[in-house]
Amino acid sequence: MTRELFWLTLTVILTGLLWVPYVLNRIMVRGVTGAMANPSRNDKPLADWANRLLFAHDNAVENLIVFAPLVLILNAADVSTPTTVLACAVYFWSRVVHLIVYTLGLPVFRTLAFLVGFFAQAVLAIAILRIPY
C-alpha cells in the first residue's frame, strides 16, 4: 500500500465513523425508538454540536468524493512523491481539524481548515496533470 492510499484509508475510516456521535445524541434526545423512526417535523431537536457535526459529516463526504479519485488516479499512474504523500497527510489532518472546529462552532477556523484541505487536493490535481502521457 502506498502512503497516499494509507492516508486515503484513514480518511475513509474517519468519514465512515462521523455519524456515531450525532446518532448517540439522537438516541439521548429522542430515545432508541425515536432515533430509529422516520424523521418528523415533531422530532425533538438535537444538541447544537450534534447538528454541526452532522453538517461536518456531510462536508466530509462531499470532499471525499474529490479526494479519493485523486489518490486513486495517482495510484493507478504509479505516482508517489514526497509532495503527494505530504498533500494526503495534510488533507487528512485538515479534515480532522475541520470536524473539530465545525462541531465546536468556530466558523473562521472551520473555513481555514477547509481551505487547507482544498489546497491539498489542488496539489494532488497538479501532480496528476504533470504526469506525462
SEKOL-132239 format. One record per residue (C-alpha): residue number from 0; x, y, z. Coordinates in Angstrom, 2 decimals, decimal comma. Example, Ala and Ser with C-alpha at 12.3 -4.5 7.8 and 13.67 -1.06 7.14 Angstrom:
2
{0; {12,30; -4,50; 7,80}}
{1; {13,67; -1,06; 7,14}}
% end
This chain:
133
{0; {0,00; 0,00; 0,00}}
{1; {1,34; 3,43; -0,91}}
{2; {1,45; 6,14; 1,71}}
{3; {-1,17; 8,06; -0,28}}
{4; {-3,51; 5,05; -0,03}}
{5; {-2,76; 4,85; 3,69}}
{6; {-3,96; 8,45; 4,16}}
{7; {-6,98; 7,79; 1,96}}
{8; {-7,82; 4,76; 4,10}}
{9; {-7,64; 6,83; 7,29}}
{10; {-9,82; 9,50; 5,68}}
{11; {-12,41; 6,90; 4,65}}
{12; {-12,45; 5,41; 8,17}}
{13; {-12,80; 8,87; 9,75}}
{14; {-15,62; 9,81; 7,38}}
{15; {-17,30; 6,45; 7,92}}
{16; {-17,36; 6,90; 11,70}}
{17; {-18,53; 10,51; 11,92}}
{18; {-22,18; 9,51; 12,22}}
{19; {-21,69; 7,75; 15,58}}
{20; {-21,58; 10,79; 17,93}}
{21; {-24,60; 12,56; 16,47}}
{22; {-26,63; 9,35; 16,38}}
{23; {-25,77; 8,80; 20,04}}
{24; {-27,05; 12,32; 20,71}}
{25; {-30,21; 11,50; 18,76}}
{26; {-30,71; 8,43; 20,97}}
{27; {-30,18; 10,52; 24,12}}
{28; {-32,68; 13,17; 22,95}}
{29; {-35,34; 11,02; 21,30}}
{30; {-34,78; 7,56; 22,78}}
{31; {-33,81; 4,45; 20,85}}
{32; {-37,13; 4,04; 19,05}}
{33; {-37,35; 7,76; 18,30}}
{34; {-33,83; 7,71; 16,87}}
{35; {-34,74; 4,80; 14,59}}
{36; {-38,06; 6,31; 13,48}}
{37; {-38,53; 8,20; 10,24}}
{38; {-37,76; 11,92; 10,54}}
{39; {-40,72; 14,07; 11,53}}
{40; {-41,39; 17,79; 11,95}}
{41; {-42,27; 16,97; 15,56}}
{42; {-38,84; 15,49; 16,39}}
{43; {-37,05; 16,96; 19,37}}
{44; {-34,04; 18,94; 18,13}}
{45; {-30,55; 17,57; 18,54}}
{46; {-27,90; 19,41; 20,52}}
{47; {-26,28; 22,24; 18,58}}
{48; {-22,93; 20,41; 18,49}}
{49; {-24,64; 17,31; 17,05}}
{50; {-26,27; 19,36; 14,28}}
{51; {-22,92; 20,94; 13,45}}
{52; {-21,23; 17,51; 13,41}}
{53; {-23,96; 16,30; 11,05}}
{54; {-23,07; 19,15; 8,67}}
{55; {-19,35; 18,43; 9,10}}
{56; {-20,07; 14,82; 8,15}}
{57; {-21,93; 15,94; 5,02}}
{58; {-18,98; 18,15; 4,11}}
{59; {-16,52; 15,31; 4,72}}
{60; {-18,48; 13,03; 2,37}}
{61; {-18,65; 15,74; -0,30}}
{62; {-14,90; 16,28; -0,12}}
{63; {-14,09; 12,57; -0,02}}
{64; {-15,75; 12,35; -3,44}}
{65; {-12,99; 14,65; -4,74}}
{66; {-10,06; 13,39; -2,65}}
{67; {-10,48; 9,65; -3,23}}
{68; {-10,38; 9,74; -7,06}}
{69; {-7,32; 12,00; -6,97}}
{70; {-5,45; 9,49; -4,80}}
{71; {-6,68; 6,54; -6,88}}
{72; {-5,61; 8,21; -10,14}}
{73; {-2,14; 8,81; -8,70}}
{74; {-2,01; 5,20; -7,57}}
{75; {-3,14; 3,89; -10,97}}
{76; {-0,47; 6,04; -12,64}}
{77; {2,12; 4,70; -10,17}}
{78; {2,95; 8,21; -8,99}}
{79; {4,07; 8,73; -5,41}}
{80; {6,29; 11,62; -4,42}}
{81; {7,10; 13,26; -1,10}}
{82; {4,82; 16,11; -2,20}}
{83; {1,83; 13,84; -2,90}}
{84; {2,35; 11,98; 0,37}}
{85; {2,51; 15,27; 2,27}}
{86; {-0,59; 16,58; 0,49}}
{87; {-2,53; 13,46; 1,51}}
{88; {-1,39; 13,74; 5,13}}
{89; {-2,24; 17,45; 5,19}}
{90; {-5,66; 16,67; 3,71}}
{91; {-6,40; 14,08; 6,40}}
{92; {-5,35; 16,33; 9,27}}
{93; {-7,22; 19,29; 7,80}}
{94; {-10,36; 17,14; 7,83}}
{95; {-9,76; 16,24; 11,48}}
{96; {-9,33; 19,92; 12,38}}
{97; {-12,35; 20,84; 10,23}}
{98; {-14,68; 18,44; 12,01}}
{99; {-13,47; 19,54; 15,44}}
{100; {-13,80; 23,28; 14,82}}
{101; {-17,09; 22,79; 12,95}}
{102; {-18,51; 20,80; 15,85}}
{103; {-17,30; 23,44; 18,31}}
{104; {-18,90; 26,18; 16,20}}
{105; {-15,75; 28,12; 15,25}}
{106; {-16,63; 29,42; 11,76}}
{107; {-13,40; 31,22; 10,75}}
{108; {-11,22; 28,27; 11,76}}
{109; {-13,63; 25,93; 10,02}}
{110; {-13,17; 27,83; 6,76}}
{111; {-9,39; 27,90; 7,15}}
{112; {-9,28; 24,13; 7,76}}
{113; {-11,48; 23,61; 4,70}}
{114; {-9,17; 25,75; 2,56}}
{115; {-6,09; 23,83; 3,70}}
{116; {-7,80; 20,61; 2,57}}
{117; {-8,82; 22,21; -0,71}}
{118; {-5,24; 23,27; -1,44}}
{119; {-4,02; 19,76; -0,58}}
{120; {-6,45; 18,43; -3,20}}
{121; {-5,17; 21,03; -5,66}}
{122; {-1,61; 19,78; -5,12}}
{123; {-2,77; 16,27; -6,00}}
{124; {-4,60; 17,50; -9,10}}
{125; {-1,49; 19,37; -10,25}}
{126; {0,60; 16,23; -9,73}}
{127; {-1,86; 14,31; -11,93}}
{128; {-1,76; 16,96; -14,65}}
{129; {2,04; 16,76; -14,69}}
{130; {2,01; 13,02; -15,47}}
{131; {3,43; 12,57; -18,98}}
{132; {1,10; 10,76; -21,35}}
% end
